Amino acid sequence: MPDEYKNDLISYRLDRARECIKDTESDILAGSLHSAANRLYYAVFNAMRVLLAKDGVDFSKHSGVIAYIRSQYIKKGILDIKYSELIRNTESIRNDCDYKDFYMPEKEELVKNLEIVKGFLACVTEIVSRETME
């Protein structure tokens, strides 16, 4: 993948992750907790895909993206192990919201995860920034 396209894709995916974080904040304030859970997961997912763009790889399934991030970034110590739990938590909450009738996510858990997601995105941003500075 040409570096110019790669950088555009990284920027686009970073913007999508940031937008999802803003949407999560708005949804929590509005009491739209199902929507907040969805946007929170997609903030994480888009942040993970930033790293895939950096590495010039992609996957057609969410499970492929998650497995790649765990094997190439978390297991190697590039990203803190706590982000593996964040990925699992946000995906689980989103799935429960989408597929379990009468499920209501806890506002406090969403707020807690939102702060961790912001840290995750900051780490991802630092990783891609280091590469462009080298």
C-alpha positions in Angstrom: 0.0 0.0 0.0 1.5 3.4 -0.9 2.5 5.5 2.1 0.3 8.4 1.0 -2.8 6.1 1.0 -1.7 4.5 4.2 -1.5 7.8 6.0 -4.9 8.9 4.6 -6.4 5.6 5.9 -4.8 6.0 9.3 -6.1 9.6 9.6 -9.6 8.5 8.4 -9.8 5.7 11.0 -8.5 7.9 13.8 -11.2 10.5 12.9 -13.8 7.7 13.0 -12.6 6.6 16.4 -12.7 10.1 17.8 -16.2 10.6 16.3 -17.4 7.5 18.0 -16.0 8.7 21.3 -17.9 12.0 20.9 -21.1 10.1 20.0 -20.6 7.9 23.1 -20.4 10.9 25.3 -23.5 12.5 23.8 -25.4 9.3 24.0 -24.5 8.8 27.7 -25.6 12.3 28.5 -28.9 11.8 26.6 -29.5 8.5 28.4 -29.3 6.5 25.1 -27.2 3.7 26.7 -27.7 1.1 23.9 -26.4 3.6 21.4 -23.6 4.6 23.7 -22.5 0.9 24.0 -22.6 0.6 20.2 -20.5 3.7 19.6 -18.1 2.8 22.4 -17.3 -0.6 20.8 -16.9 1.0 17.4 -14.5 3.6 18.9 -12.3 0.6 20.0 -12.8 -1.2 16.7 -11.8 1.8 14.6 -8.8 2.4 16.8 -7.7 -1.2 16.3 -8.1 -0.7 12.5 -5.8 2.2 12.7 -3.0 -0.2 13.7 -4.0 -2.6 10.9 -3.7 0.3 8.4 -0.3 1.1 9.8 0.7 -2.5 9.3 -0.9 -2.7 5.8 -3.3 -5.6 6.7 -7.0 -5.9 7.1 -9.6 -8.6 7.9 -13.2 -9.1 6.8 -14.4 -10.1 10.3 -14.2 -8.4 13.7 -12.7 -11.6 15.2 -9.8 -11.3 12.7 -9.1 -7.7 13.7 -9.3 -8.6 17.4 -7.1 -11.7 17.1 -4.5 -9.6 15.2 -4.3 -6.9 17.8 -4.0 -9.4 20.6 -1.2 -11.3 18.9 0.7 -8.4 17.4 0.3 -5.7 20.0 -1.0 -7.0 23.3 1.0 -10.3 23.5 4.1 -8.5 22.4 3.7 -5.8 25.1 3.3 -2.9 22.7 -0.2 -2.3 24.2 -1.0 -3.0 27.8 -2.9 -6.2 28.6 -5.7 -4.2 30.1 -6.7 -3.3 26.5 -7.5 -7.0 25.8 -10.1 -6.8 28.6 -11.4 -3.5 27.2 -11.9 -5.1 23.8 -13.7 -8.1 25.4 -15.9 -5.8 27.6 -17.0 -3.4 24.9 -17.7 -6.2 22.4 -19.7 -8.2 25.0 -21.8 -5.2 26.0 -22.5 -4.3 22.4 -23.5 -7.8 21.6 -25.8 -8.0 24.7 -27.4 -4.7 23.6 -27.9 -6.0 20.1 -29.1 -9.5 20.8 -30.5 -9.8 24.3 -34.0 -8.6 24.8 -34.5 -6.3 27.7 -30.8 -5.9 28.3 -29.8 -2.5 29.6 -26.1 -1.6 30.0 -24.9 0.1 33.2 -24.2 3.8 32.8 -21.3 3.6 35.2 -19.7 0.8 33.3 -20.0 2.7 30.1 -18.5 5.8 31.6 -15.6 3.7 33.1 -14.9 2.0 29.8 -15.1 5.4 28.0 -12.1 6.6 29.9 -10.2 3.5 29.1 -11.1 3.8 25.5 -9.7 7.3 25.4 -6.4 6.0 26.8 -6.5 3.2 24.2 -6.9 5.7 21.4 -4.1 7.9 22.9 -1.8 4.8 22.8 -2.7 4.0 19.3 -2.2 7.6 18.2 1.3 7.5 19.8 2.2 4.3 18.1 1.3 5.6 14.6 2.9 9.0 15.4 6.2 7.3 16.3 6.3 5.5 13.0 5.7 8.7 11.0 8.4 10.5 12.9 11.0 7.7 12.2 
